């Protein structure tokens, strides 16, 4: 059963500290209240051997649910500290619960909601913080949180669409490789002594499969070296600046994947920037935060150039159009929004446009890729089957000749 460390005040007004056991933090709070103790601090107790190298990140889906719940509590007039305590007691996400407990403690010491949230970058992304700070200044916290929850929901849905489109081919590929590995690495080698004993004249497919099987037995150092090269290349592509730039340039050149990545990045850019402007965040600050939140280094570099031109007085629509990242329809929306003062609305429309285009391209990708993967798997398994059957015929021929 989990343990919770607490600091509380008893009936006489004296400070009390201790540790109690309970299933959840809410149950721990009820236990203390039943003992006539009024907790001022309550958090999960970790042993002396428990430690963490990095703080566990809160999932976007959990952050979305938290934002929507907090919006409802604020709209109902419930104090922020009580709202955070209630949400923290009910959530099953350990990282989010720790974050909310820490925020409650800071709020009780006189801090603001945005300042308390800023201490937890593992939970709240930069654009979230910018929107939250502006909402507190303008006094529109409930409306902003509700809108922010909607934006987070769309981000979760968009990411889910992209992951679903890219995960299916990978699953099929892994299953195909696994099947072939079993047939070629386990089934076929069982017959190798028989082939050698009968001096069978094996066909080319069978010899090729036997060679592949020997790569993972007697010549294991060859695939091991290849695996190390692949792993090193992957780490270079994901962990170094030059590698990330090369990777981002490469994925933007793959014909069908390029369209999915393009529209996923542009949809997120318009959605986040529109949300920040609607919340009252100054445009330069909003553009800076949105650019930093862009995952692709190629896009980020071009957006940073547009941001520099905008700060020099070059406007908003034209620098973005000159990047070559946005289609004609989006450029026109930006221009209208800048001229009419409805930039947040136009960005919202643009994000919906990109979202529809993204969904269309994902469907096109899956529709095209499914038959390709089926044909590939069929050819792969068929090749193995032909190799096994032709090997049996080779054995029979050798037996007939010996007789």
N, C-alpha and C positions, 0 to 999 in steps of 0.2 A: 504494500500500500504506500502511495506517495507521502512524503513528509513536507510540511509547510512551516517555514520560519515566520514568526509574527512579532510585531511590536504593538502593544495595546495599552489601554487605560482601564483600570478597574473602577469599582464603585466609589472608592475613596479619592480617585483622581491621581493615583500613583501609576507610574510607567511600569509596564510588565513586558518581558520578552521571553520567548520560549519557542518550542517546536511542537506541532501537533500532527497527527496522522488523519488523513481523510482521502476519499476517492477523488474528489475534485476540490478546486480552490473555493468553490461556492459552499461545499459541505464543510470545509474547514472554517469558513466565516460563520456558518450557522452554529458550529460547535462552540466557537469562542463566544458568540452572542449568548448561547445557552449557559455559559459559565460566567455571565455578567461581565464579559470583557469586550471592550469596544476597539476593534483593530484599527490602527493607524497605518500599519504596513503589514502586508501579507504576500509572501512569494514562495515559490517552490524551493525547498531546501536541497542543496547539493552537497554530497560528501566531500571530504578532503581530497579524495582521489579522483573526483569528477572535475573535468575541465574541458574546455573547448578551444580549439585553435582559432576558429572564426565563428562569428555569430550565424546561426541558422537563418536563412532567408525565408520570409513569409511568401507563400504562394500568391500569385495574382488573384486566383479565385477566392482565397480567404480574405484578401484585402478588399475585393469587391463586396463580399458579404458584410464585412465590417463597416465599410463606407455607407452602404444602404441602411444598415441597422442604426448607425450613428445619426444619419439624416432623419430617420423616424423619431428617435429619442429627442433630438434637438427641436424638431417641429412640434413635438408634444410638450415642450417646455421643461423637460427633465434636465437637471444640472449635468454638465459634462462629466464630472468625476463619477457621479452615480451611473451614468450611461456607460462609461468605460469599464467600471467595475462589473456591471451586469453582463456586458458583452464578453469581458474576460472570463467571468465565471461560467458562461455557457459555451464558449468556444472549445473545440477539441484540439485545435492547433496549438502545440506547446510554445512555439516561437512567438506566435501572436499574443498568447496569454502573458508571456514574460514582458513583451513590449508594452502591453496595456497596463500591466502592474507598475512598471517603471514610469509610464506617463502619468498615472494617477498620483504617484508619489511626488512628481515634479509639480503637478498642478496644485497639490495641497501646500507646496512650499512657495506658491505665488507665481508660478510660471504660466505661460499661455499654451494653448493647445498646439499651435504651430511650433513653438520653441521646444515643447516636449517631444513632438513628433520628429523634429529635425535631429534629435539625438539618436535616431534609429534609422539610418540609411538602409539597413538590411530589410526594412519593412516598407518604407515610404520612398519611392523614386523622386528625383529632383523636381519633375514637373508637378507631382502631387503636392510637394511642399510649396511651390510657387502659388498654386491655386489656393491652397489652404490659408496661406498668409494673407493673400488678397481678400479672401472671403471674410476673414476675421476683421480686417480693416474696414470693409464695406458693410459689415453687419448682415450679410446674406449667407450665413453659414449653412442653414438648412437647405436652401435652394441649390447652393453650390455643391454640397455633399451629394444631394440627390442626382444632380447632373453628372458629377464625377463618378458616381456608382454606375450610371449608364454608360459612360465612356469606358470604364474598366470592363464592364460586361462585354462590350463590343470588342475590346482588345482580346479578352479571353476567347471569344468566339472566333475571331480572326486567326489567332494563333492555333486554335484547335483545328480549323479548316486546313491550314498549311501543314501542320503535323500529320493530319489524317491523310492528306494527299501524298506526302513523301514517305510515310511509314509503310503503306501497303506494298509498294514495290520492294522495299527492303525486307519485309517479312517473307514475301514470296521467294526472293533471292536467297535468303538464309535457309529456308526450308529446302530449296532445290539443292543448294550446296551440301546441306546436311544429308540429304538422301543419297546423293552421289558419293559422298565421303564414306557412308556406311557400305554401299555396294562395292565401291572400288577399294576401300581400305580394309574391309573386314570379310565380305563375302567372297570376292574374287581371289584374294591371297590364299584362302582355304583350299582352293583347287590347284594352286601353283605346284605343290609336290607331285600331284597326279599328272600335270602337264609335263613335268620334267621326266617323270618315270616312263611315260609312254612316248617320249620324244615327239610330242605333238607339234605340228606345224601351225603355230598360232597366227591368226590374222592380225592386221595392223591395229584395229581398234582395241583388241585384247592386249596386245603388247604395250600400247599407249597407256591403258589403264593400269597395267602391272607396273609400268615405270612410275606413274603417279603415286601408286601405293608405296613403292620403294622410297620415294622422296620423304615420306613420313616415318620410315623405319630405318633403313640403313643409311640413307642420305638425308637425315633429319636436319643437318646443319644448313642445307640450302633453303628450305622454307623458313627456318628460324631466322636466318640472315635477312631474308625477304621481309619477314614480319617486323624485325627491328627497323629496317629501312622505312617501312610504311608507318610504323609508330613514330619514328623520329620526324618524318615528313609531316605527319598530322600535328605533332606538338609544335613544330616550326610554323605551320600554317595558322595555328590557333593561339599561340602564346607570344609570338614576336611581332613587332609592328610591320616589318617588311613581309613576313609571312601572311599576316592578316590582310594586308593590301593585295598581295598576289592572289589569295583565296577569293577575296571580294571581287576582284577584277575577273577572275576565272568564272565564278558562278553567274556573273552578268553577261557572259558570252554563250552560255548554254541555251540553245534556242527556246525550249518550252519553259524551263525552270526560270529563265530570266524574267519572263512576264509575271510569274507568280511572285518572285522576290520584289520586282519593281513596284507592283501595286500594293503589296503588303507594307512596304516601307512608306510609300506615298500616303496610303490610307491612314497609317499611324501618325505620320507627320501632320496631316491636316486635322485629324481628330484632336491630337494633343494641343496643337497651337490654337485651334478654335476654342477649346475648353479654357485655356489660359487667358485668352483675350476676353472671353465672355465673363470670366471671374474678375476681370479688372487688372490683370497683369500687364505692365507696359509691353508694347510690341517688341522692342529690342531685347528685353529680358526674356520674353516668351520665346522668341526665335532662337536665342542663345541656348536656352534650356532644351528646346525641342531638337535642335541640331546635335547637342551633346547626347541626347537619348537615341539618336539614330545609330543602329548597330553596324551598318555597312560603311566602311571607311571611305569608299569612293563617293558615296552620297554625302557623307559628313564633310569631306574636303570641299565639295562644290557648294554646299550650303553655307559653309564658313566664308567662302568667297562672296556669296550673295549677302551675307550678314555684314561683312566689311563695307561693301558698296552701299548698303542701306544706311549704315551709320554715317557715311559720308554725304548723305542727302540724296541718294539715288532712288528713293522710294521703295516700295515693297514689291509690286507686281513685276516690274521690269527686271530687277536683279534675279528673281526666281525664274523668270522666263528664259533669261540668258544662260542659266545652268544647263538647259537642255534635258532636265529630268522630268518635267511636267508636260503632259499632252496639251493640245490646243484648247480643249474645253476647260481645263483647270486654269490655264493662263487667263482666259477670258473671265472666269469667275473671280480670280484674284484682282483683276483690273477693275471690275464692277464694284467689288467690295471695297477696294481702296478709294474709289471715286465717290461712292455713296455713303461711306462710313458704316457699311454693314459687313465688315470683313469676317467677323465671327460667324455670321449666318452663311456667307459664301464658303467659308472653310468647312462648315458643317455639311453643306450640299456637296462639296468636293469630296469629303470623306465618304459620304454615302455612294457617290459615283464610283470611287475607287473600290469600295467594298463590293458593289455589284459586279464590277469588272473582275475583281479578284476571285469571286465565287464562280464566275463564268470560266475563267482560265483554269481554275482548279478542276472543274468538271471536265473541261477539254483535256487536261493532262491525264486524269484518271481514265477517261474514255479511250484515249489513245494508248496509254501505257498497259492497261489490263490485257488486251489481246497480244501485245508484244511480249509481255512476261509469260503468258500462257504458252505461246509458241516457243519461247526460249526454254522454259522448263520442259516442255514436251520433247524438244530436240535433245536436251541434255540427258533426260531419263531414257529417251529412246536410244541414244548412243550407247549408254551403259548396257541397256538390254540387248542391243545388237552385239556388243562385245562379248557378253556372257553366252548368248545363244551360239554365235559363230565359234566361240571357243569349244563348246560342246560338240559341234559338228567337226571341228578339227580333231578332237579326241577320237570321235567315231571313225573318221577317215584313217587316222593313224592305227587304230585297232584293226580295221579291215585289212590294211596293207600288211600288218604284222602277221595276220592269220593267213 
